[in-house]
Amino acid sequence: MTNVTITEYETRLYWQGERGAILTSDRAPPVPIGQPLSGQDSVAMGPWSPEALLVGAVEGRTLLAFLEQAREADVRVLFYQSSAVARVVCGADQPPHLTDLIVRPHVAVSTEADAEAVRLIFSELPAHCFPSSVVNITPRIEPVVETWHARIIGPGAPTVRASAT
């Protein structure tokens, strides 16, 4: 019999108006996010864009998968730092899509044998690493849509009645 572990991650997003939102989770502090996938605003400083969060998630998952494999191989890691980049192409006749997602780890170990083990780990990591399955998945979207009807009850004071559809 095969054991399977299922871990569920849940987030909630609260729109703050315009193009801003707060991303929350029961397991992490709130993160302000914003900025659309395309356009000039995507390079402006401000809240994290969803695309940058995706790149950061892949980079972080790569680190954790590497550390797990290094521990199993009995490799003592002295230093780890990385950078990551994703390229998104936006065309008039197609939806925006990722063309590249590159993680560039910089690792230091104490022996050449450990260095070889690290090179082997990284050569095998993309095929077995969790991010590979994430970037190939099409999200399932299950919306709840409501219609809100405003009604004026007093002098200029609207009330809102909601109904789910």
ZIMONOR-V710783 format. One record per helix or strand of 3 or more residues. SS is the DSSP state (H for helix, E for strand). FROM is the first residue (numbers start at 0). TO is the last residue. If there is no record, write none. Layout:
BEGIN
<<SS	FROM	TO> <SS	FROM	TO>>
END
This chain:
BEGIN
<<E	10	16> <E	19	24> <E	27	33> <H	39	42> <H	49	71> <E	76	90> <E	93	108> <H	111	127> <H	129	133> <E	145	151> <E	157	163>>
END
